[in-house]
Amino acid sequence: MSDNNLNRFMGGSPGQVVLRLVFLSFVVGIILAALNLNPIDLVHMAIEFVERLWNMGFHALGRLGGYLVAGAVVVIPIWILLRLLAVGKNR
């Protein structure tokens, strides 16, 4: 890669980018320490969040399936009855 491509890829000169990353890492480290969090806790929290979303998604699908069955108990017999009555009219 030429220097121009490297600068474009990194978003600036490598030295400036390294200094920005060091500064941001320091600031984020101070904030995490103030909140009494460590990076492993953040990873575990993210994994638990995804698991909860996953489980809620399937729970929501289960509820939708329950609504589908409850509605089908009413709709299907009415539909069959209407189809039978329509067959009687066509004769």
C-alpha positions as CSV (number, residue, x, y, z in Angstrom):
1,M,0.0,0.0,0.0
2,S,1.2,3.5,-0.7
3,D,1.3,6.1,2.1
4,N,-1.8,7.8,0.7
5,N,-3.8,4.5,0.7
6,L,-2.6,3.7,4.2
7,N,-3.6,7.2,5.5
8,R,-7.0,6.9,3.8
9,F,-7.6,3.4,5.3
10,M,-6.6,4.5,8.8
11,G,-8.4,7.8,8.7
12,G,-5.2,9.9,9.0
13,S,-1.5,9.4,9.4
14,P,-0.6,6.3,11.4
15,G,1.0,8.4,14.2
16,Q,-2.1,10.6,14.7
17,V,-4.3,7.6,14.6
18,V,-2.2,5.8,17.3
19,L,-2.3,8.9,19.5
20,R,-6.1,9.2,19.1
21,L,-6.6,5.5,19.9
22,V,-4.3,5.7,23.0
23,F,-6.2,8.8,24.2
24,L,-9.6,7.3,23.6
25,S,-8.5,4.0,25.3
26,F,-7.4,6.0,28.3
27,V,-10.7,7.9,28.6
28,V,-12.8,4.8,28.1
29,G,-10.7,3.0,30.7
30,I,-11.3,5.8,33.2
31,I,-15.1,5.6,32.5
32,L,-15.1,1.8,32.9
33,A,-13.2,2.0,36.1
34,A,-15.6,4.7,37.5
35,L,-18.5,2.4,36.6
36,N,-16.7,-0.5,38.2
37,L,-16.9,-2.5,34.9
38,N,-14.2,-4.5,33.2
39,P,-14.1,-5.6,29.6
40,I,-14.9,-9.3,30.4
41,D,-18.1,-8.1,32.2
42,L,-19.0,-6.1,29.1
43,V,-18.6,-9.2,26.9
44,H,-20.8,-11.3,29.3
45,M,-23.4,-8.5,29.4
46,A,-23.5,-8.4,25.6
47,I,-23.8,-12.2,25.4
48,E,-26.6,-12.3,28.0
49,F,-28.4,-9.5,26.1
50,V,-28.3,-11.4,22.8
51,E,-29.5,-14.6,24.6
52,R,-32.4,-12.7,26.2
53,L,-33.4,-11.2,22.8
54,W,-33.1,-14.7,21.3
55,N,-35.3,-16.2,24.0
56,M,-37.9,-13.4,23.8
57,G,-38.0,-13.8,20.0
58,F,-39.0,-17.5,20.4
59,H,-41.4,-16.7,23.2
60,A,-43.0,-14.1,21.0
61,L,-43.3,-16.7,18.2
62,G,-44.9,-19.1,20.6
63,R,-47.4,-16.4,21.6
64,L,-48.1,-15.7,17.9
65,G,-48.6,-19.4,17.4
66,G,-51.1,-19.5,20.2
67,Y,-53.0,-16.7,18.7
68,L,-52.9,-18.5,15.3
69,V,-54.3,-21.7,16.8
70,A,-57.0,-19.8,18.8
71,G,-58.1,-17.9,15.7
72,A,-58.0,-21.1,13.6
73,V,-60.4,-22.8,16.0
74,V,-63.0,-20.2,15.0
75,V,-62.1,-19.4,11.4
76,I,-61.6,-22.9,10.0
77,P,-65.0,-24.3,11.0
78,I,-66.7,-21.2,9.7
79,W,-64.7,-21.4,6.4
80,I,-65.7,-25.1,6.0
81,L,-69.3,-24.3,6.7
82,L,-69.3,-21.5,4.1
83,R,-67.6,-23.7,1.6
84,L,-70.2,-26.4,2.2
85,L,-73.0,-23.9,1.8
86,A,-71.4,-22.6,-1.4
87,V,-71.3,-26.1,-2.9
88,G,-75.0,-26.5,-2.1
89,K,-75.8,-23.3,-4.0
90,N,-73.8,-24.3,-7.1
91,R,-75.8,-27.5,-7.6
